[in-house]
Amino acid sequence: MRVLVTGALGNVGFSAVKACLAAGHEVVMFDRLTKKTQGKARLLRKWLSATDRLRWIQGDLLAPDSLDAALLSFDGRGPDAVIHLAAILPPVSESHPELATRINVDGTRLLLDACMALQPRPAIVYASSIAIYGDRLARPWISIEDELAPNDHYAQTKVACEHLIRASGLPWTILRLSYVVASDWLPFDPLLFEVPPATRLEVVHTEDAGRAFAASCSCDAAQGMVFNIGGGSACRTTFRAYLDRIMRAIGLGDASFLPDYLFARNGFHCGWYADSDNAEAVLRFRTRTLEDYYSEVAWRMRFVRPLVRIASWPVKTWLRSLSPYDPGKRHPHSRPHAAERREYPQP
């Protein structure tokens, strides 16, 4: 079948393209090269030269000409399915909410309108997020039936897009992704400290997420369904335990050098999906466990790890300096905890 993938140069986008090609589909990638995605240019060229079932259209959801070119790039025909992954993610979505609204919501509206003009109309497979359930630190088990409680701008745009898709008149499937992991991305940025250490995580490997999207394109049983996409019981942990394993894999020992007072007390999302096995029963996408992911990180870091061990003290100091909640520092990103976040003892 013919599949258009928006946001195809992103982490899950690349995985979805790979899974679609493995399934024998004809794929058009719709995205644009940026500083963030430039590193994938070489792999993209390799893929494009290896098969005639893959094309890349550089463009923007808000540019009607490039969007129409992508939709009609299958020898003048439209796609059978559109995997819609293009979006502005945190932290940019929070620092530039107007941009996030334009790309995430207005861009989705333009895509749906363009798809409605095609005959036959393609199915939409939309990437939503666990973020729409809001802060679930106190109630970590999450089900599809739970009330939506988005508490950041990104999650609000995802809820708005879900409403647009349901009302579009197009065939649709919505996948609410949990915490996506990939061995080529490690959480070494200020967002690291926005996750309370006690947060429950049910990770999903990026390649498994890609398989879920590819399977949704051709699965009649998935149409009109919303699925919580997580790795299941073999992929559940806490953020503190996750950090311990990641820090060991890169050569820093456990994560005790990042004490709890450096982290937010609440306000993040994530939890454990009580019904992610329902998605697996229909889509059959799981191949990786959390232990598999840790092994991949350890393998990727095998040459760097001895150097990190030698330089562990400055690396640990640098990581602590990223926290905006450090009470002993006043750097440009510093901000005080809210009242309910002032209960941690000082070092």
C-alpha positions in Angstrom: 0.0 0.0 0.0 1.0 3.7 -0.4 1.9 5.4 2.9 2.8 9.0 3.5 4.8 9.7 6.8 4.8 13.2 8.1 7.6 14.1 10.6 9.5 11.3 8.9 12.9 12.4 10.0 12.0 12.3 13.7 12.9 9.4 15.9 9.6 7.5 15.6 9.2 8.8 12.1 12.4 7.0 10.9 11.2 3.9 12.7 7.8 4.0 11.1 9.4 4.4 7.6 11.7 1.5 8.3 8.7 -0.7 9.4 6.6 0.4 6.4 9.4 -0.6 4.0 9.8 -3.9 5.8 6.1 -4.5 5.3 6.4 -4.0 1.6 4.7 -0.6 1.4 5.5 2.3 -0.9 6.6 5.2 1.3 6.9 8.9 0.9 8.7 10.8 3.7 7.5 14.3 4.3 9.7 16.5 6.4 12.5 19.0 6.2 16.1 18.9 7.2 16.9 21.0 10.2 19.9 21.2 12.6 18.2 18.6 14.7 17.6 16.1 11.9 20.7 16.8 9.8 22.5 13.8 11.4 20.1 11.5 9.6 20.9 12.9 6.1 23.5 10.2 5.4 21.2 7.3 6.4 18.4 8.9 4.4 20.6 9.0 1.3 21.5 5.3 1.9 17.8 4.4 2.2 16.8 6.4 -0.9 19.5 4.7 -3.0 18.6 1.2 -1.8 15.0 1.0 -2.9 12.6 2.5 -5.4 9.8 2.2 -2.9 10.9 5.3 -1.0 10.8 9.0 -1.8 11.4 12.1 0.2 9.5 15.4 -0.2 11.0 18.3 1.7 8.3 20.5 2.9 6.1 22.0 5.6 2.6 21.2 6.8 1.7 24.9 6.6 2.9 25.2 3.0 0.0 24.0 0.8 2.1 23.5 -2.3 4.6 21.1 -0.6 1.7 19.4 1.3 -0.2 18.8 -2.0 3.0 17.6 -3.7 3.6 15.1 -0.9 0.0 13.8 -1.0 0.1 13.4 -4.8 3.6 12.0 -5.1 2.5 8.4 -5.7 2.5 8.9 -9.5 -0.3 11.4 -9.2 -2.3 9.3 -6.8 -3.0 9.9 -3.1 -1.8 7.6 -0.3 -3.8 4.8 1.2 -2.7 5.9 4.6 -1.0 8.9 6.3 1.1 8.3 9.4 0.9 11.8 11.0 3.9 12.3 13.3 4.9 15.9 12.5 4.7 18.1 15.7 6.6 20.6 17.8 7.7 18.8 21.0 8.7 20.0 24.5 10.5 22.0 25.5 10.0 24.1 22.3 6.2 23.7 22.5 6.3 25.3 26.0 8.7 28.1 25.2 7.0 28.9 21.8 3.3 27.9 22.3 2.1 29.9 19.3 4.5 28.0 17.0 3.3 24.7 18.5 -0.3 25.6 17.9 0.4 26.5 14.3 2.3 23.3 13.5 0.5 20.8 15.7 -3.1 22.0 15.4 -3.3 24.2 12.3 -1.0 21.9 10.4 -3.1 18.9 11.3 -6.2 20.8 10.2 -4.6 21.6 6.8 -3.5 18.0 6.4 -7.0 16.7 7.1 -8.6 19.1 4.7 -6.2 18.1 2.0 -6.9 14.4 2.6 -10.6 15.0 2.5 -10.2 16.4 -1.1 -8.6 13.1 -2.3 -10.5 10.2 -3.8 -10.3 7.6 -2.3 -9.7 9.2 1.1 -6.7 7.9 3.0 -6.8 6.6 6.5 -5.1 8.7 9.2 -2.8 7.1 11.8 -2.2 9.8 14.4 0.6 10.0 17.0 -0.9 11.2 20.2 0.8 11.0 23.6 0.5 9.8 27.2 0.9 13.5 28.1 -2.8 14.0 27.5 -3.5 12.2 30.7 -1.6 14.8 32.7 0.2 14.3 36.0 -0.3 10.7 37.2 2.3 10.5 39.9 -0.3 9.6 42.5 -2.4 7.4 40.2 0.1 5.7 37.9 -2.2 3.1 36.2 -3.7 4.6 33.1 -6.5 3.4 30.8 -8.1 4.6 27.6 -11.3 5.4 29.5 -9.5 7.8 31.9 -10.3 11.5 31.8 -8.0 13.6 29.8 -6.2 16.2 31.9 -3.5 17.9 29.8 -1.3 20.1 31.9 1.1 21.6 29.3 0.7 23.2 25.9 2.0 20.2 24.0 -0.6 17.9 25.5 -3.3 20.5 24.9 -2.4 20.5 21.2 -2.6 16.7 21.1 -6.1 16.7 22.6 -7.2 19.3 20.0 -5.8 17.2 17.2 -7.6 14.1 18.4 -10.9 16.0 18.3 -10.1 17.2 14.7 -9.3 13.7 13.6 -12.4 12.1 15.1 -14.6 14.8 13.4 -12.8 14.7 10.1 -14.9 12.1 8.3 -11.7 10.2 7.4 -10.9 6.7 8.6 -8.6 7.0 11.6 -6.5 5.3 14.3 -5.0 7.1 17.2 -1.9 5.8 19.0 -1.1 7.4 22.4 2.6 6.8 22.8 4.2 6.3 26.2 7.8 7.1 26.9 9.7 6.3 23.7 13.3 5.2 24.1 16.1 5.0 21.5 19.8 4.2 22.1 20.9 7.2 20.1 19.1 9.6 22.4 20.0 10.0 26.1 18.2 12.4 28.5 21.0 14.8 29.0 19.2 18.1 28.9 17.2 20.2 31.4 14.0 18.2 30.7 15.7 15.4 32.6 14.9 17.2 35.8 11.2 17.8 35.0 10.5 14.1 35.7 10.0 13.3 39.4 12.2 10.3 40.3 9.2 8.3 41.5 7.4 8.6 38.2 6.4 5.3 36.7 7.5 4.7 33.1 6.2 2.1 30.7 8.7 2.6 27.9 8.2 1.7 24.2 11.2 1.1 22.0 11.2 3.4 19.0 11.3 0.5 16.6 8.3 -1.1 18.3 6.5 2.2 18.0 7.3 2.4 14.3 5.9 -1.1 13.9 2.7 -0.1 15.6 2.2 2.7 13.1 3.0 0.5 10.1 0.6 -2.2 11.3 -2.2 0.4 11.9 -2.1 1.4 8.2 -3.3 -2.0 7.0 -5.2 -3.3 10.0 -9.0 -3.0 9.5 -9.6 -3.9 13.2 -7.6 -0.8 14.2 -9.8 1.7 12.3 -11.8 4.0 14.7 -9.8 2.8 17.6 -7.6 4.6 20.2 -4.7 2.6 21.6 -2.3 3.2 24.4 1.1 2.2 23.0 3.6 0.9 25.6 6.0 -2.0 25.9 3.9 -3.9 28.6 5.0 -5.5 31.8 8.6 -6.1 30.5 9.0 -2.4 29.9 7.8 -0.9 33.2 10.1 0.8 35.7 10.5 4.0 37.6 12.4 7.0 36.5 14.9 6.6 39.3 15.6 3.0 38.3 15.8 4.0 34.7 18.4 6.7 35.5 20.4 4.2 37.5 20.7 1.8 34.6 21.5 4.6 32.0 24.2 6.2 34.2 25.8 2.8 34.7 25.7 2.1 31.0 27.6 5.3 30.2 30.2 4.8 33.0 28.9 7.1 35.8 27.8 4.4 38.3 24.3 4.7 39.7 22.3 8.0 39.7 22.7 8.8 43.3 24.8 11.8 42.4 21.5 13.3 41.2 19.6 13.7 44.5 15.9 14.1 44.5 15.9 17.8 45.3 17.3 18.5 41.8 14.0 17.2 40.3 10.5 18.6 40.0 8.1 17.3 42.5 5.1 17.0 40.2 3.7 18.4 37.0 5.1 15.8 34.6 3.1 13.0 32.8 3.8 9.3 32.3 2.6 6.2 34.1 1.9 2.5 33.5 -0.7 1.6 30.9 -3.2 -0.9 32.3 -4.4 -1.7 28.8 -1.4 -1.5 26.5 -1.7 -5.3 25.9 -4.9 -4.5 24.0 -2.9 -2.7 21.4 -0.4 -5.6 21.2 -3.2 -8.1 20.6 -4.4 -6.1 17.5 -1.1 -4.7 16.1 1.5 -7.2 17.1 4.3 -4.7 17.3 6.4 -5.6 20.4 9.9 -7.1 19.9 12.0 -5.2 22.5 12.0 -5.2 26.3 13.5 -2.7 28.6 16.5 -4.9 29.1 17.0 -5.0 25.4 17.1 -1.2 25.4 19.7 -1.1 28.2 21.9 -3.5 26.3 21.7 -1.3 23.2 22.7 1.7 25.2 25.6 -0.2 26.8 26.8 -1.4 23.4 26.5 2.1 21.9 28.6 3.5 24.7 31.2 0.8 24.9 34.0 2.9 23.5 33.0 6.1 25.3 32.4 4.5 28.7 36.1 4.2 29.8 36.6 7.9 29.0 33.5 8.9 30.9 34.7 6.9 33.9 38.0 8.9 33.8 36.1 12.2 33.5 33.2 11.2 35.8 33.6 14.1 38.3 33.3 16.9 35.7 30.6 15.0 33.9 28.5 14.6 37.0 29.1 18.2 38.0 27.9 19.3 34.5 24.8 17.1 34.7 23.9 18.5 38.1 24.3 22.0 36.7 21.5 21.4 34.2 18.9 21.3 37.0 16.7 24.4 37.2 15.7 23.3 40.7 19.2 23.4 42.3 18.8 25.6 45.4 22.5 26.4 45.5 22.8 27.9 42.0 21.3 30.8 40.2 22.1 30.3 36.5 19.9 31.5 33.6 17.7 28.5 33.7 17.1 28.5 37.5 13.7 28.8 38.9 12.4 28.1 42.4 10.3 25.2 43.2 6.6 25.8 43.7 5.4 25.8 47.3 4.7 22.1 47.2 8.2 21.4 45.9 10.1 22.9 48.8 10.0 19.8 51.0 13.3 18.3 50.0 16.1 18.7 52.5 19.0 20.8 51.5 22.4 19.1 50.8 
